[in-house]
Amino acid sequence: MSTTNSADGDAAAADSGRGRVSNAGPVSHAIFRVARIHKLLAGQLLREVGLHPGQELLMMRLWDEGPQRQADLTAVLDADAPTVTRSVRRLERAGFVRRSPSPTDGRVTIVEATPASMGLRQAVERIWADLERMTVADMDDGRQDGVLRTLGELERNLTASEKSRADDR
């Protein structure tokens, strides 16, 4: 008869990490956890100015690059067309963007930031700066550079794997 009860055995297994599904991919699990909390925090900050996550990326693109075809926004944001359409519609209702037909192709919709969005731009820049400070906390510049290099390497690995999988289909 064992003198170790089930709770003690479960705690020991958890402490050793054996048998945990997350140990099958610790880097992937860490990325998932960090991405989840980062997105949650970004969402909380963005809601303070009336935005949904992702809408700030669309606005940043318009502020940085000027008017864009809606299809190009869909591609650069790597989003599906209905999601971008909903975001643009909400931003238009809020007065932050204007949609108009292309002067050269009536099938194309052009989206541009309005002058009213400039106040929002300042808020989004502040939110992103705050989120960056929360994310890196007290990391020095060298550590931040290392994190960026590692994340870049992970992105290249995943992009290559995604391309390879697509080629195999």
C-alpha atoms as an extended CHARMM CRD file, in Angstrom:
* protein
*
       169  EXT
         1         1  MET       CA              0.0000000000        0.0000000000        0.0000000000  PROA      1               0.0000000000
         2         2  SER       CA              1.3530000000        3.4340000000       -0.9630000000  PROA      2               0.0000000000
         3         3  THR       CA              1.7710000000        6.1230000000        1.6750000000  PROA      3               0.0000000000
         4         4  THR       CA              1.5790000000        8.8760000000       -0.9390000000  PROA      4               0.0000000000
         5         5  ASN       CA             -1.9570000000       10.1420000000       -1.4570000000  PROA      5               0.0000000000
         6         6  SER       CA             -3.2720000000       11.2120000000       -4.8550000000  PROA      6               0.0000000000
         7         7  ALA       CA             -2.9590000000       14.9650000000       -4.1610000000  PROA      7               0.0000000000
         8         8  ASP       CA              0.7040000000       14.5750000000       -3.1920000000  PROA      8               0.0000000000
         9         9  GLY       CA              1.3640000000       12.5390000000       -6.3270000000  PROA      9               0.0000000000
        10        10  ASP       CA             -0.3760000000       15.1080000000       -8.5200000000  PROA      10              0.0000000000
        11        11  ALA       CA              1.6630000000       17.9100000000       -6.9510000000  PROA      11              0.0000000000
        12        12  ALA       CA              4.8950000000       15.9890000000       -7.4760000000  PROA      12              0.0000000000
        13        13  ALA       CA              4.0200000000       15.3430000000      -11.1230000000  PROA      13              0.0000000000
        14        14  ALA       CA              3.1960000000       19.0130000000      -11.6120000000  PROA      14              0.0000000000
        15        15  ASP       CA              6.4460000000       20.0700000000       -9.9600000000  PROA      15              0.0000000000
        16        16  SER       CA              8.5120000000       17.7780000000      -12.1450000000  PROA      16              0.0000000000
        17        17  GLY       CA              6.5950000000       18.8100000000      -15.2690000000  PROA      17              0.0000000000
        18        18  ARG       CA              6.2110000000       15.2140000000      -16.4110000000  PROA      18              0.0000000000
        19        19  GLY       CA              2.9470000000       14.3070000000      -17.9910000000  PROA      19              0.0000000000
        20        20  ARG       CA              1.9270000000       17.8800000000      -18.7800000000  PROA      20              0.0000000000
        21        21  VAL       CA              0.7550000000       18.4630000000      -22.3270000000  PROA      21              0.0000000000
        22        22  SER       CA              2.2630000000       21.9760000000      -22.3030000000  PROA      22              0.0000000000
        23        23  ASN       CA              5.7060000000       20.3740000000      -21.9210000000  PROA      23              0.0000000000
        24        24  ALA       CA              5.3730000000       18.9060000000      -25.4110000000  PROA      24              0.0000000000
        25        25  GLY       CA              5.9810000000       22.4140000000      -26.7610000000  PROA      25              0.0000000000
        26        26  PRO       CA              7.2300000000       24.7590000000      -24.0260000000  PROA      26              0.0000000000
        27        27  VAL       CA              8.2180000000       27.5730000000      -26.4110000000  PROA      27              0.0000000000
        28        28  SER       CA              4.8760000000       27.4090000000      -28.2200000000  PROA      28              0.0000000000
        29        29  HSD       CA              3.0550000000       27.3480000000      -24.8930000000  PROA      29              0.0000000000
        30        30  ALA       CA              5.0100000000       30.3830000000      -23.6670000000  PROA      30              0.0000000000
        31        31  ILE       CA              4.2350000000       32.2670000000      -26.8970000000  PROA      31              0.0000000000
        32        32  PHE       CA              0.5570000000       31.4260000000      -26.4980000000  PROA      32              0.0000000000
        33        33  ARG       CA              0.5000000000       32.6650000000      -22.8840000000  PROA      33              0.0000000000
        34        34  VAL       CA              2.3650000000       35.8930000000      -23.6780000000  PROA      34              0.0000000000
        35        35  ALA       CA              0.2460000000       36.6040000000      -26.7780000000  PROA      35              0.0000000000
        36        36  ARG       CA             -2.9610000000       35.9840000000      -24.8410000000  PROA      36              0.0000000000
        37        37  ILE       CA             -2.1410000000       38.3510000000      -21.9720000000  PROA      37              0.0000000000
        38        38  HSD       CA             -0.6610000000       40.9700000000      -24.3460000000  PROA      38              0.0000000000
        39        39  LYS       CA             -3.8310000000       40.9410000000      -26.4800000000  PROA      39              0.0000000000
        40        40  LEU       CA             -6.0160000000       41.0910000000      -23.3560000000  PROA      40              0.0000000000
        41        41  LEU       CA             -4.1300000000       44.0890000000      -21.9720000000  PROA      41              0.0000000000
        42        42  ALA       CA             -4.0750000000       45.8370000000      -25.3690000000  PROA      42              0.0000000000
        43        43  GLY       CA             -7.8290000000       45.2790000000      -25.6530000000  PROA      43              0.0000000000
        44        44  GLN       CA             -8.4440000000       46.8290000000      -22.2450000000  PROA      44              0.0000000000
        45        45  LEU       CA             -6.3560000000       49.8840000000      -23.1310000000  PROA      45              0.0000000000
        46        46  LEU       CA             -7.9660000000       50.2890000000      -26.5570000000  PROA      46              0.0000000000
        47        47  ARG       CA            -11.4910000000       50.0310000000      -25.1760000000  PROA      47              0.0000000000
        48        48  GLU       CA            -10.7240000000       53.1470000000      -23.1200000000  PROA      48              0.0000000000
        49        49  VAL       CA            -10.6960000000       55.0930000000      -26.4190000000  PROA      49              0.0000000000
        50        50  GLY       CA            -13.5390000000       53.1430000000      -28.0320000000  PROA      50              0.0000000000
        51        51  LEU       CA            -11.4830000000       50.8170000000      -30.2550000000  PROA      51              0.0000000000
        52        52  HSD       CA            -11.5440000000       47.0640000000      -30.6680000000  PROA      52              0.0000000000
        53        53  PRO       CA             -8.2190000000       45.2050000000      -30.9820000000  PROA      53              0.0000000000
        54        54  GLY       CA             -6.9880000000       45.3730000000      -34.5710000000  PROA      54              0.0000000000
        55        55  GLN       CA             -8.7110000000       48.6460000000      -35.3670000000  PROA      55              0.0000000000
        56        56  GLU       CA             -5.6520000000       50.5320000000      -34.1460000000  PROA      56              0.0000000000
        57        57  LEU       CA             -3.5240000000       48.6210000000      -36.6660000000  PROA      57              0.0000000000
        58        58  LEU       CA             -5.8540000000       49.6310000000      -39.4770000000  PROA      58              0.0000000000
        59        59  MET       CA             -5.7300000000       53.2600000000      -38.3190000000  PROA      59              0.0000000000
        60        60  MET       CA             -1.9290000000       53.1750000000      -37.9630000000  PROA      60              0.0000000000
        61        61  ARG       CA             -1.6620000000       51.9930000000      -41.5520000000  PROA      61              0.0000000000
        62        62  LEU       CA             -3.8850000000       54.8350000000      -42.7590000000  PROA      62              0.0000000000
        63        63  TRP       CA             -2.0190000000       57.4370000000      -40.6920000000  PROA      63              0.0000000000
        64        64  ASP       CA              1.3670000000       56.1910000000      -41.8810000000  PROA      64              0.0000000000
        65        65  GLU       CA              0.5790000000       55.3860000000      -45.5240000000  PROA      65              0.0000000000
        66        66  GLY       CA             -2.4060000000       57.5700000000      -46.3880000000  PROA      66              0.0000000000
        67        67  PRO       CA             -5.5590000000       56.4390000000      -48.2110000000  PROA      67              0.0000000000
        68        68  GLN       CA             -5.6380000000       52.7250000000      -49.0410000000  PROA      68              0.0000000000
        69        69  ARG       CA             -7.7530000000       50.3530000000      -51.0580000000  PROA      69              0.0000000000
        70        70  GLN       CA             -9.8430000000       48.3290000000      -48.6250000000  PROA      70              0.0000000000
        71        71  ALA       CA             -8.5790000000       45.1110000000      -50.2410000000  PROA      71              0.0000000000
        72        72  ASP       CA             -4.9830000000       46.2330000000      -49.6050000000  PROA      72              0.0000000000
        73        73  LEU       CA             -5.8000000000       46.8560000000      -45.9310000000  PROA      73              0.0000000000
        74        74  THR       CA             -7.2330000000       43.3380000000      -45.7500000000  PROA      74              0.0000000000
        75        75  ALA       CA             -4.0140000000       41.9030000000      -47.1900000000  PROA      75              0.0000000000
        76        76  VAL       CA             -1.5370000000       43.9320000000      -45.1380000000  PROA      76              0.0000000000
        77        77  LEU       CA             -3.4380000000       43.2650000000      -41.9080000000  PROA      77              0.0000000000
        78        78  ASP       CA             -3.6400000000       39.5630000000      -42.8010000000  PROA      78              0.0000000000
        79        79  ALA       CA             -7.3360000000       39.6100000000      -41.9590000000  PROA      79              0.0000000000
        80        80  ASP       CA            -10.4170000000       38.3460000000      -43.7150000000  PROA      80              0.0000000000
        81        81  ALA       CA            -12.4940000000       40.7530000000      -45.7880000000  PROA      81              0.0000000000
        82        82  PRO       CA            -15.6470000000       40.6560000000      -43.6030000000  PROA      82              0.0000000000
        83        83  THR       CA            -13.6150000000       41.5240000000      -40.4930000000  PROA      83              0.0000000000
        84        84  VAL       CA            -11.9820000000       44.5040000000      -42.1990000000  PROA      84              0.0000000000
        85        85  THR       CA            -15.3470000000       45.6010000000      -43.6000000000  PROA      85              0.0000000000
        86        86  ARG       CA            -16.8780000000       45.5590000000      -40.0910000000  PROA      86              0.0000000000
        87        87  SER       CA            -13.9130000000       47.4540000000      -38.6500000000  PROA      87              0.0000000000
        88        88  VAL       CA            -14.0230000000       50.0890000000      -41.3820000000  PROA      88              0.0000000000
        89        89  ARG       CA            -17.7840000000       50.4630000000      -40.9560000000  PROA      89              0.0000000000
        90        90  ARG       CA            -17.4180000000       50.9820000000      -37.1720000000  PROA      90              0.0000000000
        91        91  LEU       CA            -14.5610000000       53.4400000000      -37.6480000000  PROA      91              0.0000000000
        92        92  GLU       CA            -16.5930000000       55.2960000000      -40.2590000000  PROA      92              0.0000000000
        93        93  ARG       CA            -19.6060000000       55.5540000000      -37.9040000000  PROA      93              0.0000000000
        94        94  ALA       CA            -17.2430000000       56.9720000000      -35.2510000000  PROA      94              0.0000000000
        95        95  GLY       CA            -16.0160000000       59.5660000000      -37.7610000000  PROA      95              0.0000000000
        96        96  PHE       CA            -12.4200000000       58.2860000000      -37.9000000000  PROA      96              0.0000000000
        97        97  VAL       CA            -12.3870000000       57.0800000000      -41.5210000000  PROA      97              0.0000000000
        98        98  ARG       CA            -14.1230000000       57.9160000000      -44.7660000000  PROA      98              0.0000000000
        99        99  ARG       CA            -14.8830000000       55.4150000000      -47.5320000000  PROA      99              0.0000000000
       100       100  SER       CA            -15.2200000000       56.4440000000      -51.1510000000  PROA      100             0.0000000000
       101       101  PRO       CA            -15.2180000000       54.7510000000      -54.5270000000  PROA      101             0.0000000000
       102       102  SER       CA            -11.9340000000       54.7880000000      -56.4110000000  PROA      102             0.0000000000
       103       103  PRO       CA            -11.8680000000       57.5010000000      -59.0770000000  PROA      103             0.0000000000
       104       104  THR       CA            -10.3500000000       54.9940000000      -61.5360000000  PROA      104             0.0000000000
       105       105  ASP       CA            -12.2640000000       51.8040000000      -60.6500000000  PROA      105             0.0000000000
       106       106  GLY       CA            -15.7700000000       51.9810000000      -59.2430000000  PROA      106             0.0000000000
       107       107  ARG       CA            -15.4770000000       48.4290000000      -57.8800000000  PROA      107             0.0000000000
       108       108  VAL       CA            -12.7130000000       49.5190000000      -55.5080000000  PROA      108             0.0000000000
       109       109  THR       CA            -13.3170000000       51.1940000000      -52.1400000000  PROA      109             0.0000000000
       110       110  ILE       CA            -10.7390000000       53.6760000000      -50.8540000000  PROA      110             0.0000000000
       111       111  VAL       CA            -10.4480000000       54.1630000000      -47.0860000000  PROA      111             0.0000000000
       112       112  GLU       CA             -8.8110000000       57.2370000000      -45.5850000000  PROA      112             0.0000000000
       113       113  ALA       CA             -8.3330000000       58.6430000000      -42.1080000000  PROA      113             0.0000000000
       114       114  THR       CA            -10.3300000000       61.7620000000      -41.3670000000  PROA      114             0.0000000000
       115       115  PRO       CA             -8.9970000000       64.8980000000      -39.6700000000  PROA      115             0.0000000000
       116       116  ALA       CA            -11.1740000000       63.9100000000      -36.6790000000  PROA      116             0.0000000000
       117       117  SER       CA             -8.9690000000       60.8210000000      -36.2240000000  PROA      117             0.0000000000
       118       118  MET       CA             -5.8930000000       62.8810000000      -35.3100000000  PROA      118             0.0000000000
       119       119  GLY       CA             -6.9240000000       63.0050000000      -31.6350000000  PROA      119             0.0000000000
       120       120  LEU       CA             -7.3550000000       59.2490000000      -31.7580000000  PROA      120             0.0000000000
       121       121  ARG       CA             -3.8660000000       58.9510000000      -33.2330000000  PROA      121             0.0000000000
       122       122  GLN       CA             -2.3660000000       60.6050000000      -30.1760000000  PROA      122             0.0000000000
       123       123  ALA       CA             -4.3350000000       58.2750000000      -27.8970000000  PROA      123             0.0000000000
       124       124  VAL       CA             -3.2600000000       55.1750000000      -29.8740000000  PROA      124             0.0000000000
       125       125  GLU       CA              0.3860000000       56.2690000000      -29.8030000000  PROA      125             0.0000000000
       126       126  ARG       CA              0.1270000000       56.7380000000      -26.0120000000  PROA      126             0.0000000000
       127       127  ILE       CA             -1.5500000000       53.3270000000      -25.6110000000  PROA      127             0.0000000000
       128       128  TRP       CA              1.1340000000       51.5980000000      -27.6690000000  PROA      128             0.0000000000
       129       129  ALA       CA              3.8790000000       53.3730000000      -25.7040000000  PROA      129             0.0000000000
       130       130  ASP       CA              2.2040000000       52.3300000000      -22.4280000000  PROA      130             0.0000000000
       131       131  LEU       CA              1.8020000000       48.7550000000      -23.6500000000  PROA      131             0.0000000000
       132       132  GLU       CA              5.4680000000       48.6840000000      -24.6800000000  PROA      132             0.0000000000
       133       133  ARG       CA              6.5500000000       49.9160000000      -21.2350000000  PROA      133             0.0000000000
       134       134  MET       CA              4.3620000000       47.2960000000      -19.5410000000  PROA      134             0.0000000000
       135       135  THR       CA              5.7180000000       44.5770000000      -21.8340000000  PROA      135             0.0000000000
       136       136  VAL       CA              9.4290000000       45.2630000000      -21.4570000000  PROA      136             0.0000000000
       137       137  ALA       CA              9.2350000000       46.6360000000      -17.8920000000  PROA      137             0.0000000000
       138       138  ASP       CA             12.8170000000       46.9950000000      -16.6670000000  PROA      138             0.0000000000
       139       139  MET       CA             14.5880000000       45.2220000000      -19.5500000000  PROA      139             0.0000000000
       140       140  ASP       CA             17.6180000000       47.1600000000      -20.7150000000  PROA      140             0.0000000000
       141       141  ASP       CA             18.1020000000       47.9940000000      -24.4010000000  PROA      141             0.0000000000
       142       142  GLY       CA             20.4080000000       45.0060000000      -24.9650000000  PROA      142             0.0000000000
       143       143  ARG       CA             17.8550000000       42.5910000000      -23.5490000000  PROA      143             0.0000000000
       144       144  GLN       CA             15.0840000000       44.1670000000      -25.6440000000  PROA      144             0.0000000000
       145       145  ASP       CA             17.2590000000       43.8150000000      -28.7610000000  PROA      145             0.0000000000
       146       146  GLY       CA             17.8150000000       40.1470000000      -27.9090000000  PROA      146             0.0000000000
       147       147  VAL       CA             14.0910000000       39.5610000000      -27.4890000000  PROA      147             0.0000000000
       148       148  LEU       CA             13.4270000000       41.2490000000      -30.8420000000  PROA      148             0.0000000000
       149       149  ARG       CA             16.0810000000       39.1000000000      -32.5520000000  PROA      149             0.0000000000
       150       150  THR       CA             14.6130000000       35.9370000000      -31.0430000000  PROA      150             0.0000000000
       151       151  LEU       CA             11.0640000000       36.8980000000      -31.9920000000  PROA      151             0.0000000000
       152       152  GLY       CA             12.2420000000       37.6810000000      -35.5240000000  PROA      152             0.0000000000
       153       153  GLU       CA             13.8540000000       34.2650000000      -35.7490000000  PROA      153             0.0000000000
       154       154  LEU       CA             10.6910000000       32.5730000000      -34.4980000000  PROA      154             0.0000000000
       155       155  GLU       CA              8.6130000000       34.5230000000      -37.0210000000  PROA      155             0.0000000000
       156       156  ARG       CA             10.9460000000       33.4820000000      -39.8730000000  PROA      156             0.0000000000
       157       157  ASN       CA             10.7700000000       29.8370000000      -38.7350000000  PROA      157             0.0000000000
       158       158  LEU       CA              6.9870000000       29.8660000000      -38.6110000000  PROA      158             0.0000000000
       159       159  THR       CA              6.6570000000       31.7200000000      -41.9130000000  PROA      159             0.0000000000
       160       160  ALA       CA              8.9280000000       29.1850000000      -43.6210000000  PROA      160             0.0000000000
       161       161  SER       CA              6.9480000000       26.3140000000      -42.0890000000  PROA      161             0.0000000000
       162       162  GLU       CA              3.6650000000       27.8600000000      -43.1760000000  PROA      162             0.0000000000
       163       163  LYS       CA              4.9710000000       28.2930000000      -46.7310000000  PROA      163             0.0000000000
       164       164  SER       CA              6.2890000000       24.7340000000      -46.7980000000  PROA      164             0.0000000000
       165       165  ARG       CA              2.9350000000       23.3660000000      -45.6030000000  PROA      165             0.0000000000
       166       166  ALA       CA              1.1010000000       25.4130000000      -48.2370000000  PROA      166             0.0000000000
       167       167  ASP       CA              3.4370000000       24.1030000000      -50.9460000000  PROA      167             0.0000000000
       168       168  ASP       CA              2.7650000000       20.5240000000      -49.8190000000  PROA      168             0.0000000000
       169       169  ARG       CA             -1.0000000000       20.9120000000      -50.2620000000  PROA      169             0.0000000000
